[in-house]
Amino acid sequence: MFARIPSRSLKTGLAVAALAVALAGCTSNKWGFPYKAPVQQGNWITQEQVALLQPGMTREQVRFALGSPTLTSVLHANRWDYPYYFKPGYGASQERKFTVWFENDRLVRWEGDKQPDLQPYQINTPDAMSDEKTDKRLDQDETRVKEEQDEQDEQKRDADAPVSPLNQYPGQPGNAPEPLL
């Protein structure tokens, strides 16, 4: 059943290889096996959204500013909770909480952890307003150039259009202009 291995160094080499393969399964799991999906739960709220809050806002206005609350309790109908939890496949998790309170369906106070300045994949550009103005100006220039090109094409088509033989000689019978009604 087992073949006899003739050389002692070959036996040692095979034993070391078998041990290395066996111990490879005990190594760190940072290679990505098995894959661990990132878990994201809750509402991502930014500082910009929190800055929109003002005492006296209605529930609808708060919902528009922050989004629908993740947690609403029957026992605490005057409180909305916005928890956020993110656990990447490998690495440390993030957890933030934000709560708003209402009295008579009007916002009275809010508190929570410091919220991030940006949405998860939003690029932080200090000249965002100037970028928007530049984009708008470029769009206007492209539209203007396209309109000019269309106008030139139309003029060229009109110039290249064949002249009707009936309209070449206006004094001929049948070539009179149509009367206006």
Secondary structure, DSSP 8 states (H G I E B T S, - for coil): -------HHHHHHHHHHHHHHHHHTTS-STT-SS----EEEE----HHHHHT--TT-BHHHHHHHH-S-SEE-STTTTEEE--EEEE-SSS--EEE-EEEEEETTEEEEEEES---SS-TT----TTHHHHHHHHHHHHHHHHHHHHHHHHHHHHHHHHHS---GGGT-TTSTT-------
